[in-house]
């Protein structure tokens, strides 16, 4: 957005505009960088300059002695002057979303679904908005051209909190199509908030995979200097193109620095921090691999059997249906059992209980659980503890629940929810559904 008031009049007097490279002199300092826009609700008392190191600095209009224009920006670049903390590389040619890499036989499909990794600052409100297309994602990280020939497309533009099982099906179907087209790996740009739900969904919907399917996100948008978007994309692409592995994975920062990227099994990972770049952690297991983005080295941390290794001759099994009439209830002291009765009355087919400790809920819930099972609802138990095993045979409460017919699922509650949704949509009887639930299909069991 344009500046207003005092700031606008100052800029007008020096004939500089957003996107221009300028030198601002104050009483105490000199700032050299690019004039950034300010959001609509900001005051008119400051200019914002992006310095060469990628950080923004606000300068009080009252302290400015002079402004020198160093370089005039092209008109089309004025509101897209910086991406990922570095100057956007100017390109005269137009991109159509397909990135050809000369003499590179490895082919990756990059599918954008939205989220912070596909976002940037909205200078009207100062917030983050979904804006980047798949080809813009490539322009952020030109290093990708040395990894593989990348065909990029935008499948949807949604923050991950808006995704539903219907979206999982759409993503799974598109990934299946890309695999049948012969790609060596698939990279999916995805919002982080529910990325572990989608990775679980794809793990069950896409079985017997011949190549890696990698979900990647960013905790910080691509026009922030601390963004993790570029490093995560490089790590995801290196793994998808080169790792001797198949299946569904999440790739995110391993620690605070930018050099090591962790590859997590899609059913054994969750987001544990709201904003840290290493928010995703493997639960009760190690990351399957660590990727060094500087050296392009992939260190496998877990040994995979032949079925989990890359084999392009393998034919995938694509089953993309999910039953949305499944609920996840976290038990807490004083939980009203009528919540379970309500699900019965609404015709729900499945219930995942996030119990305490080894897998417990209060005896006050027992009658409602019996009613649910008697109504042909599939009732399962997980633990709300992040780490540790489910063990319902240790205490009387757990044994009583087992005797009622509650199915123990020693996996993450989010994974259990998705698996029950998938199983109910892809089984023909309750016995078959229970058998599928207790089968370790995608390394989901702890």
C-alpha positions in Angstrom: 0.0 0.0 0.0 1.1 3.6 -0.5 2.2 5.8 2.3 -0.1 8.6 3.6 0.1 11.8 5.5 3.5 13.1 6.7 5.3 10.0 5.4 3.7 10.4 1.9 4.6 14.1 1.7 8.2 13.4 2.6 8.6 10.7 0.0 6.9 12.8 -2.6 9.4 15.6 -1.9 12.3 13.3 -2.7 10.4 11.6 -5.6 10.8 8.0 -4.2 8.3 5.2 -4.2 7.8 1.8 -2.7 10.3 -0.6 -4.2 13.0 2.0 -4.9 16.5 1.4 -3.5 17.3 4.4 -1.3 19.7 5.8 1.3 18.1 7.4 4.3 20.2 9.7 6.5 19.1 10.6 10.1 20.7 12.5 12.8 22.5 9.4 14.1 22.7 6.9 11.3 22.5 6.0 7.6 20.2 3.3 6.3 20.6 1.7 2.9 18.0 -0.6 1.5 14.6 -0.9 -0.3 11.5 1.2 0.6 8.9 -1.2 1.8 5.1 -0.6 1.8 3.2 -0.1 5.0 -0.1 -1.7 5.8 -3.3 0.4 5.6 -3.9 0.8 9.3 -0.3 1.9 10.1 0.6 5.4 11.2 2.1 8.1 8.9 5.1 8.8 11.1 7.5 6.1 9.9 9.2 4.7 6.8 10.0 1.0 6.6 13.3 0.1 4.9 14.4 -3.5 4.1 18.1 -3.7 4.8 20.6 -5.8 2.8 20.6 -8.4 5.6 16.9 -9.0 5.0 15.6 -7.3 8.2 13.2 -4.4 8.2 13.8 -1.2 10.1 11.3 1.5 10.9 12.6 5.1 10.7 10.8 8.0 12.3 9.9 10.7 9.7 11.0 13.4 12.2 14.5 12.1 12.4 15.1 11.9 8.6 17.6 14.5 7.3 17.6 13.4 3.6 16.7 10.6 1.2 18.9 9.7 -1.8 17.4 7.6 -4.6 20.0 4.9 -5.6 17.9 2.8 -8.0 14.4 3.1 -9.4 12.3 -0.1 -9.2 10.4 -1.5 -12.1 6.7 -0.8 -11.8 5.7 -4.5 -11.6 8.2 -5.1 -8.8 7.2 -2.3 -6.5 5.0 -4.5 -4.2 7.1 -7.7 -4.6 10.5 -6.3 -3.9 11.8 -9.0 -1.4 11.0 -12.7 -1.0 12.6 -14.9 1.6 14.8 -12.3 3.1 16.8 -11.7 -0.1 16.2 -9.6 -3.2 14.0 -11.3 -5.8 16.1 -12.3 -8.8 14.9 -10.4 -11.7 13.7 -12.5 -14.7 12.6 -11.1 -18.0 11.1 -14.4 -19.1 7.6 -15.5 -18.0 7.1 -18.7 -16.1 4.2 -21.0 -16.8 4.7 -23.1 -13.7 6.8 -25.7 -15.4 10.4 -25.5 -14.5 12.8 -27.2 -16.9 16.2 -28.1 -15.7 18.7 -28.8 -18.4 20.4 -32.3 -18.3 18.5 -33.2 -15.1 16.6 -36.5 -15.6 15.0 -36.6 -12.1 11.4 -35.3 -12.3 9.5 -34.0 -9.3 5.9 -32.8 -9.1 5.4 -29.9 -6.8 1.7 -29.4 -5.7 0.7 -26.3 -3.8 -2.3 -26.5 -1.5 -1.7 -23.2 0.4 -0.6 -22.3 3.9 2.2 -20.2 5.3 4.8 -21.6 2.9 2.5 -20.2 0.1 1.9 -16.9 1.9 3.2 -13.4 2.1 2.5 -10.2 4.0 -0.7 -8.3 3.1 0.3 -4.7 3.2 -3.3 -3.6 3.5 -3.8 -5.2 6.9 -0.3 -6.1 8.0 -1.4 -9.8 8.2 -0.4 -12.9 6.3 -2.4 -13.9 3.3 -2.3 -16.9 0.9 -0.9 -15.5 -2.3 2.1 -17.3 -3.8 1.6 -19.5 -6.7 3.6 -22.6 -7.3 5.8 -20.9 -9.8 6.5 -18.1 -7.3 7.5 -20.8 -4.8 10.1 -21.9 -7.3 11.3 -18.3 -7.8 11.9 -18.1 -4.1 14.3 -21.0 -4.2 16.3 -21.1 -7.5 18.5 -23.8 -5.9 15.7 -26.3 -6.7 16.8 -26.2 -10.4 19.9 -28.1 -9.5 18.0 -30.8 -7.7 15.4 -31.9 -10.3 13.2 -30.9 -13.2 10.2 -29.6 -11.3 6.6 -29.4 -12.6 4.7 -27.1 -10.3 0.9 -26.6 -10.0 -1.6 -25.0 -7.7 -4.2 -27.6 -6.6 -5.9 -25.3 -4.1 -5.1 -22.2 -2.0 -6.3 -22.9 1.5 -4.9 -22.5 5.0 -4.8 -25.9 6.5 -7.4 -25.2 9.2 -9.9 -25.0 6.3 -9.1 -28.4 5.0 -11.6 -31.3 5.4 -11.5 -35.0 4.5 -12.9 -34.0 1.1 -9.7 -32.0 0.5 -7.6 -35.0 1.6 -9.3 -37.1 -1.1 -8.6 -34.4 -3.7 -5.0 -34.3 -2.8 -4.6 -38.1 -2.7 -6.2 -38.4 -6.1 -3.9 -35.8 -7.6 -0.9 -37.4 -6.1 -2.0 -40.8 -7.5 -2.2 -39.2 -11.0 1.3 -37.8 -10.7 2.7 -41.1 -9.6 1.1 -42.8 -12.6 2.6 -40.1 -14.8 6.1 -41.4 -13.8 7.4 -38.7 -11.4 10.4 -39.6 -9.2 8.9 -37.9 -6.2 6.0 -35.7 -5.1 6.4 -32.5 -3.0 3.2 -31.0 -1.5 3.3 -27.5 -0.1 0.9 -27.4 2.9 -0.1 -25.3 5.9 1.4 -26.6 9.1 -1.6 -26.4 11.5 -3.2 -29.7 10.2 -0.3 -31.0 8.1 0.0 -34.1 10.3 -3.7 -34.9 9.7 -3.1 -34.7 5.9 0.1 -36.8 6.1 -1.8 -39.5 8.0 -4.7 -39.4 5.5 -2.3 -39.8 2.5 -0.5 -42.6 4.3 -3.6 -44.7 4.3 -5.1 -43.5 1.0 -1.9 -44.1 -0.9 -0.4 -47.5 -0.2 2.3 -49.5 -1.9 3.9 -46.3 -3.0 6.9 -46.5 -5.4 8.4 -43.1 -4.6 8.4 -40.6 -1.7 5.5 -38.3 -1.2 6.7 -35.4 0.9 4.6 -32.7 2.7 6.4 -29.5 3.5 5.4 -26.3 5.2 6.8 -23.2 6.8 6.3 -21.7 10.2 7.1 -18.2 9.0 6.0 -16.6 5.7 8.4 -16.4 2.8 8.9 -12.6 3.0 10.2 -12.7 6.5 14.0 -12.8 7.0 13.6 -15.7 9.5 11.5 -17.7 7.1 12.1 -21.4 7.0 10.3 -21.8 3.6 13.5 -22.0 1.4 15.4 -24.4 3.5 12.4 -26.7 4.0 11.6 -26.7 0.3 15.2 -27.6 -0.5 15.3 -30.4 2.1 11.9 -31.8 0.9 13.0 -31.7 -2.8 16.4 -33.3 -2.0 14.7 -36.2 -0.2 11.9 -36.6 -2.7 14.4 -36.7 -5.6 17.2 -38.8 -4.1 16.2 -40.8 -1.0 15.9 -44.6 -1.2 12.6 -44.5 0.5 8.9 -44.6 -0.4 5.8 -43.6 1.6 4.4 -40.4 3.0 6.6 -38.0 5.0 6.7 -34.5 6.5 9.8 -32.5 6.1 10.5 -29.5 8.4 13.4 -27.9 10.3 15.2 -30.2 12.7 16.5 -27.4 15.0 17.0 -23.7 15.3 19.5 -23.4 12.5 18.9 -23.7 8.8 21.3 -26.4 7.9 19.5 -29.6 9.0 16.0 -30.6 7.9 14.2 -33.6 9.5 12.1 -36.1 7.6 9.3 -37.6 9.7 7.1 -40.6 9.1 3.7 -39.3 8.0 1.8 -41.1 10.7 4.3 -40.6 13.6 4.7 -36.8 13.7 2.8 -33.9 15.2 3.1 -30.1 15.5 4.3 -29.4 19.1 4.9 -25.6 19.0 2.8 -22.7 17.7 5.6 -20.8 16.0 9.1 -22.4 16.4 10.6 -23.5 13.1 11.3 -27.0 14.6 7.7 -27.4 15.7 7.3 -30.8 14.2 8.7 -33.8 16.1 8.6 -37.5 15.5 6.8 -39.2 18.4 8.3 -42.3 20.1 10.7 -42.7 17.1 13.5 -40.9 15.4 13.1 -38.9 12.2 13.5 -41.3 9.3 16.3 -39.1 7.9 18.1 -35.8 8.3 18.9 -33.7 5.2 21.9 -31.2 5.1 20.7 -28.5 2.7 24.2 -27.1 2.3 25.9 -30.4 1.3 22.8 -32.0 -0.1 23.6 -35.1 2.0 20.8 -37.4 3.2 21.5 -39.3 6.4 19.0 -42.2 6.9 18.3 -42.6 10.6 16.0 -45.6 10.4 16.5 -48.8 8.4 13.7 -49.5 6.0 12.6 -52.9 4.7 12.3 -53.5 1.0 8.6 -52.6 0.9 9.5 -49.1 2.2 12.3 -48.4 -0.3 12.0 -46.7 -3.7 10.9 -48.9 -6.5 9.3 -47.2 -9.5 8.1 -50.6 -10.8 5.7 -50.9 -7.8 2.0 -50.2 -8.6 0.4 -47.9 -5.9 -3.0 -48.7 -4.3 -5.1 -45.6 -4.3 -8.2 -45.6 -2.1 -9.2 -42.0 -1.3 -12.5 -42.2 0.5 -13.0 -41.1 4.1 -16.1 -41.3 6.4 -16.5 -37.9 8.1 -18.9 -39.2 10.7 -16.1 -39.9 13.2 -15.4 -37.8 16.3 -12.3 -37.3 18.5 -13.1 -36.6 22.1 -10.5 -35.7 24.7 -11.4 -37.0 28.1 -11.2 -34.6 31.0 -12.4 -34.8 34.6 -16.1 -34.1 34.6 -16.7 -34.9 30.9 -20.5 -35.1 30.3 -21.3 -38.6 28.8 -24.2 -37.0 27.0 -21.6 -35.8 24.4 -21.2 -39.5 23.4 -25.0 -40.0 23.4 -25.3 -37.0 21.1 -22.9 -38.6 18.6 -25.1 -41.7 18.7 -28.2 -39.7 18.0 -26.5 -38.0 15.1 -25.6 -41.3 13.4 -21.8 -41.1 13.9 -20.0 -44.3 12.9 -16.8 -43.9 14.8 -15.4 -42.4 18.0 -11.8 -42.0 19.1 -11.4 -41.4 22.8 -8.2 -39.5 23.8 -7.9 -41.1 27.3 -5.6 -40.4 30.2 -2.4 -42.2 30.9 -2.4 -45.8 29.6 -5.8 -45.4 28.1 -8.5 -44.5 30.6 -11.8 -42.6 31.0 -14.0 -42.3 34.0 -16.6 -45.0 34.9 -19.2 -42.3 34.5 -18.7 -42.7 30.7 -19.1 -46.5 30.7 -22.8 -46.6 30.0 -22.6 -44.1 27.1 -19.7 -46.1 25.6 -21.7 -49.3 25.9 -24.6 -47.6 24.1 -22.3 -46.4 21.3 -20.9 -49.9 20.8 -24.4 -51.4 20.9 -25.4 -48.9 18.2 -22.7 -50.4 15.9 -20.3 -47.4 16.5 -16.6 -48.2 16.3 -15.2 -46.9 19.6 -11.4 -46.7 19.9 -9.0 -45.6 22.6 -5.8 -43.6 22.4 -3.8 -41.7 25.0 -3.6 -37.9 25.4 0.0 -38.3 26.6 2.4 -37.3 23.7 5.0 -39.9 24.5 4.7 -43.5 25.7 2.7 -46.6 24.9 -1.0 -47.4 25.3 -1.5 -50.2 27.8 -5.1 -50.9 28.6 -4.4 -54.2 30.4 -2.6 -52.8 33.3 -5.4 -51.3 35.4 -9.0 -52.4 36.0 -10.5 -49.4 34.1 -8.6 -50.3 30.9 -9.5 -54.0 31.1 -13.2 -53.1 31.6 -13.2 -50.9 28.5 -11.5 -53.7 26.5 -14.2 -56.1 27.6 -16.9 -53.7 26.3 -15.3 -53.8 22.9 -13.3 -50.6 22.9 -10.5 -51.0 20.3 -7.0 -50.0 21.6 -5.0 -48.0 19.1 -1.4 -47.4 20.2 -0.9 -44.4 17.9 -1.2 -40.7 17.9 -4.9 -39.5 18.5 -4.8 -37.5 15.2 -3.6 -40.5 13.3 -6.2 -42.7 14.9 -9.0 -40.3 14.0 -7.9 -40.3 10.3 -7.4 -44.0 10.2 -10.9 -44.7 11.6 -12.3 -42.3 9.0 -10.5 -44.2 6.2 -11.2 -47.7 7.5 -15.0 -47.0 7.8 -15.1 -45.8 4.3 -13.1 -48.8 2.9 -14.5 -51.8 4.8 -17.6 -53.8 4.4 -18.2 -55.0 8.0 -17.4 -54.1 11.6 -15.1 -57.2 11.8 -13.2 -56.2 8.7 -12.9 -52.6 10.1 -11.5 -53.8 13.4 -9.0 -56.1 11.6 -7.9 -53.2 9.4 -7.5 -50.9 12.4 -5.3 -53.3 14.2 -3.1 -53.9 11.1 0.1 -51.7 10.9 -0.5 -50.3 7.4 1.7 -47.2 7.4 4.1 -47.5 10.4 1.4 -45.8 12.5 1.8 -48.0 15.6 4.3 -47.1 18.2 
